[in-house]
């Protein structure tokens, strides 16, 4: 799996939300100022080549749908982010946010509770999946 550009990710977020749609459906969901129709069409075709979307043809119209689940991409992206910026250490990530005052004690307690309730959750390491 490859990391998406911001524009590609924006289109994927819309397709994950909609489930499926033609280029005009995607375009309607985009914030102002909206890109040109051809721009969105090109992005969708790039996503198709990357294996992120599939389509059904209805005459000249193509209805696009995600081939990659949002959860799978989120997991891939986060592991790469964690590896690139925090050496694969979740502890370093949490420490960073705690030091930046973006994380309070209650949030830390909630995270700990979640980890305890999900014993199969493990700390991803940089050795398992190094960034691409």
VOLUMRO-721268 format. One record per atom (N, C-alpha, C): residue number from 1; atom name; x, y negated, z negated. Coordinates in Angstrom, 2 decimals, always signed. Last residue first. Layout:
<nodes>
NUM | CA | X | Y | Z
...
</nodes>
This chain:
<nodes>
132 | N | +7.97 | -3.12 | -4.26
132 | CA | +8.33 | -2.89 | -2.85
132 | C | +9.06 | -4.07 | -2.28
131 | N | +9.03 | -2.34 | -7.60
131 | CA | +8.37 | -3.22 | -6.64
131 | C | +8.87 | -2.97 | -5.22
130 | N | +8.95 | +1.11 | -8.68
130 | CA | +9.64 | -0.17 | -8.51
130 | C | +8.94 | -1.02 | -7.46
129 | N | +7.34 | +3.00 | -10.59
129 | CA | +7.02 | +2.42 | -9.29
129 | C | +7.72 | +1.09 | -9.14
128 | N | +8.91 | +3.94 | -12.82
128 | CA | +7.90 | +4.75 | -12.16
128 | C | +7.61 | +4.27 | -10.74
127 | N | +10.62 | +2.01 | -13.86
127 | CA | +11.21 | +3.17 | -13.21
127 | C | +10.19 | +3.98 | -12.42
126 | N | +9.10 | +0.17 | -15.19
126 | CA | +9.66 | -0.25 | -13.91
126 | C | +10.23 | +0.94 | -13.15
125 | N | +6.16 | +1.66 | -16.58
125 | CA | +7.57 | +1.27 | -16.64
125 | C | +8.07 | +0.95 | -15.25
124 | N | +3.11 | +1.14 | -18.31
124 | CA | +3.82 | +1.36 | -17.06
124 | C | +5.26 | +0.91 | -17.18
123 | N | +2.00 | +2.77 | -21.05
123 | CA | +2.76 | +1.57 | -20.71
123 | C | +3.49 | +1.83 | -19.41
122 | N | -1.20 | +4.32 | -20.64
122 | CA | +0.21 | +4.32 | -20.96
122 | C | +0.85 | +3.02 | -20.52
121 | N | -4.16 | +5.78 | -21.70
121 | CA | -3.54 | +4.56 | -21.20
121 | C | -2.09 | +4.57 | -21.61
120 | N | -5.18 | +7.86 | -23.07
120 | CA | -4.49 | +8.20 | -21.83
120 | C | -3.87 | +6.98 | -21.17
119 | N | -6.55 | +6.74 | -25.21
119 | CA | -5.22 | +7.29 | -25.45
119 | C | -4.47 | +7.68 | -24.18
118 | N | -8.44 | +4.39 | -25.73
118 | CA | -8.09 | +5.01 | -24.45
118 | C | -6.69 | +5.60 | -24.54
117 | N | -8.57 | +3.31 | -28.20
117 | CA | -9.76 | +4.01 | -27.72
117 | C | -9.52 | +4.73 | -26.40
116 | N | -6.11 | +2.03 | -28.36
116 | CA | -6.39 | +3.14 | -29.27
116 | C | -7.59 | +3.95 | -28.81
115 | N | -6.49 | +0.03 | -26.44
115 | CA | -5.44 | +1.03 | -26.24
115 | C | -5.70 | +2.25 | -27.12
114 | N | -8.54 | -1.45 | -27.68
114 | CA | -8.75 | -0.82 | -26.37
114 | C | -7.74 | +0.29 | -26.12
113 | N | -7.18 | -2.34 | -29.96
113 | CA | -8.38 | -1.49 | -30.10
113 | C | -8.65 | -0.74 | -28.79
112 | N | -5.26 | -3.97 | -28.76
112 | CA | -4.85 | -2.80 | -29.53
112 | C | -6.00 | -1.82 | -29.69
111 | N | -6.96 | -5.94 | -27.70
111 | CA | -6.11 | -5.14 | -26.82
111 | C | -5.68 | -3.85 | -27.51
110 | N | -8.04 | -6.99 | -30.04
110 | CA | -8.92 | -6.37 | -29.06
110 | C | -8.14 | -5.48 | -28.10
109 | N | -5.72 | -8.07 | -31.17
109 | CA | -6.42 | -7.00 | -31.87
109 | C | -7.37 | -6.27 | -30.92
108 | N | -5.18 | -10.07 | -29.29
108 | CA | -4.21 | -8.99 | -29.50
108 | C | -4.87 | -7.80 | -30.18
107 | N | -7.43 | -11.68 | -29.70
107 | CA | -7.24 | -11.03 | -28.41
107 | C | -6.24 | -9.88 | -28.51
106 | N | -6.89 | -12.53 | -32.34
106 | CA | -8.11 | -11.76 | -32.05
106 | C | -7.98 | -11.02 | -30.71
105 | N | -4.53 | -14.01 | -32.00
105 | CA | -4.50 | -12.78 | -32.77
105 | C | -5.73 | -11.91 | -32.47
104 | N | -4.38 | -15.25 | -28.56
104 | CA | -4.49 | -15.39 | -30.01
104 | C | -4.55 | -14.02 | -30.67
103 | N | -2.62 | -16.57 | -25.92
103 | CA | -3.14 | -15.33 | -26.48
103 | C | -3.20 | -15.49 | -27.98
102 | N | -1.29 | -18.73 | -25.09
102 | CA | -2.43 | -18.34 | -24.27
102 | C | -3.12 | -17.09 | -24.81
101 | N | +1.07 | -19.63 | -26.17
101 | CA | -0.18 | -19.97 | -26.85
101 | C | -1.42 | -19.68 | -26.00
100 | N | +3.34 | -18.60 | -25.16
100 | CA | +2.77 | -19.74 | -24.42
100 | C | +1.46 | -20.21 | -25.03
99 | N | +3.73 | -16.40 | -26.75
99 | CA | +4.62 | -17.55 | -26.93
99 | C | +4.08 | -18.80 | -26.24
98 | N | +1.77 | -14.73 | -25.66
98 | CA | +1.68 | -15.11 | -27.07
98 | C | +2.53 | -16.36 | -27.32
97 | N | +2.73 | -14.35 | -23.08
97 | CA | +1.48 | -15.08 | -23.28
97 | C | +1.30 | -15.52 | -24.73
96 | N | +5.15 | -12.95 | -23.71
96 | CA | +5.17 | -14.18 | -22.92
96 | C | +3.91 | -15.00 | -23.18
95 | N | +4.15 | -10.69 | -25.00
95 | CA | +4.99 | -11.62 | -25.74
95 | C | +5.04 | -12.98 | -25.03
94 | N | +2.91 | -9.43 | -22.87
94 | CA | +2.10 | -9.90 | -23.99
94 | C | +2.87 | -10.93 | -24.80
93 | N | +5.24 | -8.88 | -21.31
93 | CA | +4.13 | -9.66 | -20.77
93 | C | +3.29 | -10.26 | -21.90
92 | N | +6.72 | -7.25 | -23.00
92 | CA | +7.28 | -8.54 | -22.57
92 | C | +6.19 | -9.46 | -22.02
91 | N | +4.96 | -5.07 | -23.14
91 | CA | +5.29 | -5.81 | -24.36
91 | C | +5.85 | -7.19 | -24.01
90 | N | +5.09 | -4.07 | -20.61
90 | CA | +3.84 | -4.70 | -21.01
90 | C | +4.07 | -5.54 | -22.27
89 | N | +7.74 | -4.11 | -18.48
89 | CA | +7.40 | -4.05 | -19.90
89 | C | +6.12 | -4.82 | -20.20
88 | N | +8.80 | -4.40 | -15.98
88 | CA | +7.93 | -3.25 | -16.22
88 | C | +7.45 | -3.13 | -17.65
87 | N | +10.11 | -6.83 | -15.98
87 | CA | +10.90 | -5.62 | -16.05
87 | C | +10.07 | -4.37 | -16.35
86 | N | +8.45 | -8.95 | -15.46
86 | CA | +8.62 | -8.56 | -16.86
86 | C | +9.37 | -7.23 | -17.01
85 | N | +8.29 | -9.45 | -12.73
85 | CA | +8.45 | -10.57 | -13.64
85 | C | +8.76 | -10.18 | -15.08
84 | N | +8.17 | -6.95 | -11.36
84 | CA | +8.94 | -8.08 | -10.82
84 | C | +9.25 | -9.14 | -11.86
83 | N | +6.50 | -5.31 | -12.92
83 | CA | +7.87 | -4.91 | -12.62
83 | C | +8.73 | -6.07 | -12.19
82 | N | +4.13 | -6.79 | -12.92
82 | CA | +4.77 | -6.44 | -14.19
82 | C | +6.23 | -6.07 | -13.97
81 | N | +3.62 | -6.83 | -10.15
81 | CA | +3.80 | -8.08 | -10.89
81 | C | +4.56 | -7.81 | -12.19
80 | N | +3.26 | -4.08 | -9.66
80 | CA | +4.32 | -4.82 | -8.98
80 | C | +4.65 | -6.11 | -9.71
79 | N | +1.05 | -3.61 | -11.32
79 | CA | +2.30 | -2.87 | -11.56
79 | C | +3.47 | -3.58 | -10.89
78 | N | -0.84 | -5.32 | -10.11
78 | CA | -0.39 | -5.59 | -11.47
78 | C | +0.92 | -4.85 | -11.78
77 | N | -1.18 | -4.11 | -7.60
77 | CA | -0.68 | -5.48 | -7.70
77 | C | -0.11 | -5.75 | -9.08
76 | N | -2.22 | -1.55 | -8.31
76 | CA | -1.00 | -1.68 | -7.51
76 | C | -0.36 | -3.06 | -7.71
75 | N | -4.58 | -2.35 | -9.68
75 | CA | -3.56 | -1.54 | -10.35
75 | C | -2.22 | -1.67 | -9.63
74 | N | -5.90 | -3.70 | -7.61
74 | CA | -5.57 | -4.41 | -8.84
74 | C | -4.46 | -3.67 | -9.59
73 | N | -6.32 | -1.60 | -5.81
73 | CA | -5.43 | -2.71 | -5.44
73 | C | -4.99 | -3.49 | -6.67
72 | N | -8.07 | +0.00 | -7.35
72 | CA | -6.80 | +0.56 | -6.87
72 | C | -5.82 | -0.56 | -6.50
71 | N | -10.24 | -1.77 | -7.73
71 | CA | -9.50 | -1.26 | -8.89
71 | C | -8.13 | -0.71 | -8.47
70 | N | -11.20 | -2.08 | -5.12
70 | CA | -10.63 | -3.23 | -5.83
70 | C | -9.77 | -2.77 | -7.01
69 | N | -10.33 | +0.50 | -2.79
69 | CA | -11.14 | -0.01 | -3.90
69 | C | -10.41 | -1.15 | -4.60
68 | N | -10.04 | +0.31 | +0.65
68 | CA | -9.30 | +0.36 | -0.61
68 | C | -10.19 | -0.22 | -1.69
67 | N | -11.78 | -0.23 | +2.61
67 | CA | -11.31 | +1.15 | +2.53
67 | C | -10.55 | +1.38 | +1.23
66 | N | -14.62 | -2.38 | +2.89
66 | CA | -13.33 | -2.07 | +2.26
66 | C | -13.03 | -0.57 | +2.32
65 | N | -15.96 | -3.14 | +6.14
65 | CA | -16.14 | -2.64 | +4.78
65 | C | -14.78 | -2.28 | +4.20
64 | N | -17.60 | -4.95 | +8.79
64 | CA | -16.40 | -4.52 | +8.07
64 | C | -16.75 | -4.08 | +6.66
63 | N | -19.09 | -4.63 | +11.82
63 | CA | -19.40 | -4.76 | +10.40
63 | C | -18.24 | -4.15 | +9.63
62 | N | -18.89 | -6.29 | +14.85
62 | CA | -18.23 | -5.34 | +13.95
62 | C | -18.63 | -5.65 | +12.52
61 | N | -20.58 | -6.59 | +17.95
61 | CA | -20.45 | -7.00 | +16.54
61 | C | -19.78 | -5.89 | +15.74
60 | N | -21.14 | -5.63 | +20.40
60 | CA | -19.94 | -6.47 | +20.28
60 | C | -19.67 | -6.90 | +18.84
59 | N | -22.54 | -2.74 | +19.14
59 | CA | -22.35 | -3.53 | +20.36
59 | C | -21.05 | -4.31 | +20.24
58 | N | -21.42 | -2.36 | +16.31
58 | CA | -22.81 | -2.46 | +16.76
58 | C | -22.79 | -3.35 | +18.00
57 | N | -18.99 | -0.47 | +14.67
57 | CA | -19.31 | -1.32 | +15.81
57 | C | -20.79 | -1.21 | +16.15
56 | N | -17.67 | -0.65 | +11.49
56 | CA | -18.66 | +0.03 | +12.33
56 | C | -19.01 | -0.95 | +13.44
55 | N | -14.40 | -0.50 | +10.01
55 | CA | -15.54 | -1.19 | +10.60
55 | C | -16.45 | -0.21 | +11.33
54 | N | -12.24 | -0.98 | +7.14
54 | CA | -12.70 | -0.23 | +8.30
54 | C | -13.87 | -0.99 | +8.90
53 | N | -9.38 | -2.36 | +5.47
53 | CA | -10.79 | -2.38 | +5.88
53 | C | -11.02 | -1.46 | +7.07
52 | N | -6.73 | -1.70 | +4.95
52 | CA | -7.57 | -2.17 | +3.84
52 | C | -9.05 | -2.18 | +4.19
51 | N | -4.82 | -1.13 | +6.85
51 | CA | -5.55 | -0.03 | +6.25
51 | C | -6.44 | -0.42 | +5.08
50 | N | -3.61 | -3.04 | +8.34
50 | CA | -2.94 | -2.67 | +7.09
50 | C | -3.64 | -1.52 | +6.37
49 | N | -5.51 | -3.38 | +10.32
49 | CA | -4.23 | -2.78 | +10.68
49 | C | -3.46 | -2.31 | +9.45
48 | N | -7.47 | -4.68 | +8.75
48 | CA | -7.77 | -3.39 | +9.37
48 | C | -6.47 | -2.66 | +9.72
47 | N | -6.18 | -7.04 | +8.17
47 | CA | -6.53 | -6.14 | +7.07
47 | C | -6.86 | -4.74 | +7.59
46 | N | -6.14 | -8.08 | +10.76
46 | CA | -4.87 | -7.77 | +10.09
46 | C | -5.11 | -6.80 | +8.94
45 | N | -8.88 | -8.47 | +11.11
45 | CA | -8.18 | -7.51 | +11.98
45 | C | -6.82 | -7.13 | +11.39
44 | N | -9.30 | -10.45 | +9.17
44 | CA | -9.98 | -9.15 | +9.04
44 | C | -9.29 | -8.10 | +9.90
43 | N | -7.80 | -12.54 | +10.27
43 | CA | -7.43 | -11.99 | +8.96
43 | C | -8.05 | -10.60 | +8.77
42 | N | -9.28 | -13.03 | +12.63
42 | CA | -7.88 | -12.58 | +12.70
42 | C | -7.45 | -11.93 | +11.39
41 | N | -11.69 | -13.94 | +11.52
41 | CA | -11.67 | -12.76 | +12.38
41 | C | -10.26 | -12.17 | +12.48
40 | N | -10.80 | -16.27 | +10.29
40 | CA | -11.33 | -15.18 | +9.46
40 | C | -11.31 | -13.87 | +10.25
39 | N | -10.08 | -17.69 | +12.62
39 | CA | -9.10 | -17.44 | +11.56
39 | C | -9.55 | -16.27 | +10.70
38 | N | -12.47 | -17.91 | +14.03
38 | CA | -11.37 | -17.11 | +14.60
38 | C | -10.30 | -16.79 | +13.56
37 | N | -13.90 | -19.66 | +12.33
37 | CA | -14.37 | -18.29 | +12.56
37 | C | -13.23 | -17.41 | +13.04
36 | N | -11.77 | -21.66 | +10.23
36 | CA | -12.45 | -21.40 | +11.50
36 | C | -12.85 | -19.93 | +11.59
35 | N | -12.47 | -22.04 | +6.68
35 | CA | -11.58 | -21.86 | +7.84
35 | C | -12.41 | -21.61 | +9.10
34 | N | -14.17 | -24.58 | +4.86
34 | CA | -14.16 | -23.24 | +5.42
34 | C | -13.17 | -23.15 | +6.58
33 | N | -13.04 | -26.46 | +2.15
33 | CA | -13.35 | -26.45 | +3.57
33 | C | -13.18 | -25.03 | +4.14
32 | N | -15.48 | -24.39 | +0.59
32 | CA | -15.18 | -25.51 | +1.48
32 | C | -13.75 | -25.98 | +1.21
31 | N | -15.12 | -20.79 | +0.22
31 | CA | -15.31 | -22.16 | -0.28
31 | C | -14.99 | -23.19 | +0.81
30 | N | -16.97 | -18.12 | +1.78
30 | CA | -15.72 | -18.84 | +1.54
30 | C | -16.01 | -20.27 | +1.08
29 | N | -19.31 | -16.94 | +2.51
29 | CA | -18.91 | -16.80 | +1.11
29 | C | -17.65 | -17.61 | +0.77
28 | N | -19.45 | -17.30 | +5.26
28 | CA | -20.43 | -17.98 | +4.41
28 | C | -20.03 | -17.96 | +2.93
27 | N | -17.42 | -15.53 | +6.12
27 | CA | -17.25 | -16.98 | +6.26
27 | C | -18.21 | -17.76 | +5.36
26 | N | -18.68 | -13.08 | +5.74
26 | CA | -17.46 | -13.41 | +4.99
26 | C | -17.27 | -14.92 | +4.97
25 | N | -20.74 | -13.30 | +7.60
25 | CA | -21.05 | -13.06 | +6.19
25 | C | -19.88 | -13.46 | +5.30
24 | N | -19.25 | -13.57 | +9.99
24 | CA | -20.08 | -14.69 | +9.51
24 | C | -20.47 | -14.53 | +8.05
23 | N | -18.12 | -10.98 | +10.21
23 | CA | -17.26 | -12.15 | +9.97
23 | C | -18.07 | -13.34 | +9.45
22 | N | -20.26 | -8.75 | +8.32
22 | CA | -19.67 | -9.23 | +9.57
22 | C | -18.87 | -10.50 | +9.24
21 | N | -19.80 | -6.42 | +5.59
21 | CA | -20.28 | -7.65 | +6.21
21 | C | -19.59 | -7.94 | +7.52
20 | N | -19.95 | -4.83 | +2.36
20 | CA | -19.76 | -4.78 | +3.81
20 | C | -20.26 | -6.10 | +4.38
19 | N | -19.56 | -5.59 | -0.31
19 | CA | -19.63 | -4.17 | +0.05
19 | C | -19.41 | -3.95 | +1.54
18 | N | -19.34 | -8.10 | -1.47
18 | CA | -20.45 | -7.83 | -0.58
18 | C | -20.65 | -6.33 | -0.31
17 | N | -17.00 | -7.80 | -3.04
17 | CA | -18.23 | -8.32 | -3.63
17 | C | -19.45 | -7.93 | -2.79
16 | N | -15.16 | -6.89 | -1.22
16 | CA | -15.42 | -6.08 | -2.42
16 | C | -16.75 | -6.51 | -3.05
15 | N | -15.22 | -9.08 | +0.55
15 | CA | -15.71 | -7.77 | +0.99
15 | C | -15.99 | -6.85 | -0.19
14 | N | -14.08 | -11.05 | -1.14
14 | CA | -15.43 | -11.22 | -0.62
14 | C | -16.01 | -9.88 | -0.17
13 | N | -11.56 | -9.98 | -1.55
13 | CA | -12.42 | -10.25 | -2.71
13 | C | -13.88 | -10.39 | -2.26
12 | N | -10.61 | -9.98 | +1.10
12 | CA | -10.88 | -8.71 | +0.42
12 | C | -11.79 | -8.91 | -0.79
11 | N | -10.29 | -12.74 | +1.50
11 | CA | -11.25 | -12.00 | +2.32
11 | C | -11.60 | -10.67 | +1.66
10 | N | -8.29 | -13.21 | -0.42
10 | CA | -9.56 | -13.93 | -0.49
10 | C | -10.64 | -13.20 | +0.31
9 | N | -6.21 | -11.63 | +0.57
9 | CA | -6.83 | -11.28 | -0.71
9 | C | -8.19 | -11.97 | -0.86
8 | N | -5.60 | -13.06 | +2.88
8 | CA | -6.08 | -11.68 | +2.98
8 | C | -6.79 | -11.26 | +1.70
7 | N | -4.69 | -15.45 | +1.71
7 | CA | -5.85 | -15.47 | +2.61
7 | C | -6.45 | -14.07 | +2.75
6 | N | -2.45 | -14.53 | +0.25
6 | CA | -3.58 | -15.17 | -0.44
6 | C | -4.84 | -15.16 | +0.43
5 | N | -1.53 | -11.23 | +1.42
5 | CA | -1.34 | -12.67 | +1.35
5 | C | -2.54 | -13.26 | +0.62
4 | N | -1.07 | -8.16 | -0.44
4 | CA | -1.82 | -9.03 | +0.46
4 | C | -1.38 | -10.48 | +0.33
3 | N | +1.30 | -5.54 | -0.44
3 | CA | +0.71 | -6.69 | -1.12
3 | C | +0.06 | -7.60 | -0.08
2 | N | +0.48 | -2.24 | +0.76
2 | CA | +1.24 | -3.49 | +0.83
2 | C | +0.51 | -4.58 | +0.05
1 | N | +0.85 | +1.18 | +0.00
1 | CA | +0.00 | +0.00 | +0.00
1 | C | +0.90 | -1.24 | +0.00
</nodes>
